[in-house]
Amino acid sequence: MSKVEVFQQQPSGAVAAESPFHFSRQRNPLAPAKGEAGVIMAERPFLTHLILRGTPEVLLGGVRNVTGLTLPQTPCSMNSKEDKSLQWLAPDEWLLILPPGSEFSTEKALRGELGDGSYAIVNVSGGQTVLELSGPNAREVLMKSTSCDLHPRTFPEGRGVSTVFAKTGAIIRRPDAQRWELVIRRSFADYLYRWLLSAGAEYGITTQER
């Protein structure tokens, strides 16, 4: 039986953490929109991002016991509960997003539940971040940036897809009727921040702290 070493990847409190958009906001400060903003952009920094691989038969019970979330088995679907989400990425791959700082404890708990089954858990928290878009024109800004059909008829609440976005890649998610989310790679954060500022300028775009 193979052993997997799980270790705490969070830095100590003495190390100041900076989000992927830290320098973007400094270099491109955004004044509040004149009048009511059509698009409100907010990063959800430092969340826990875990990639789960395995069959539903192996993962279903353990994931539910640890997170309280049911493993979605319909393509491009997502289950959310409070500040947790679990999204289908492929027939044997899911993205689990949890509150900040829970990577180590969640992975340990999952491995304890799943035992010797055939699965993989990869912590990708440092390489990704979530950007939230809301406001009356949020969908219009997203439509400028992807060929994915975002009409409510084909992209209802609870849907998430991996697709081309602004000449790079992103996961577009719709957790509820008021919000859209982009799960993006850290290395493209500044590029996408500036792209969205330009795309949202005609509607009045502003940023919020989360």
Buried (B, 14 or more C-beta within 10 A) or exposed (E): EEEEEBEEEBEEEEEEEEBBBBEBBEEEEBEEBEEEBBBBBBBBBBBBBBBBBBEBEBBBEBBBEBBEBEBBEEEBBBBBEEEBBBBBBEEBBBBBBBEBEBBBBBBBBBBEBBEEEEBEBEBBBBEBBBBBBBBBBBBBBBBEBBEBEBEEEEBEBBBBBBBEBBEBEBBBBBBEEEBBBBBBBBEBBBBBBBBBBEBBBEBBBBBEEE
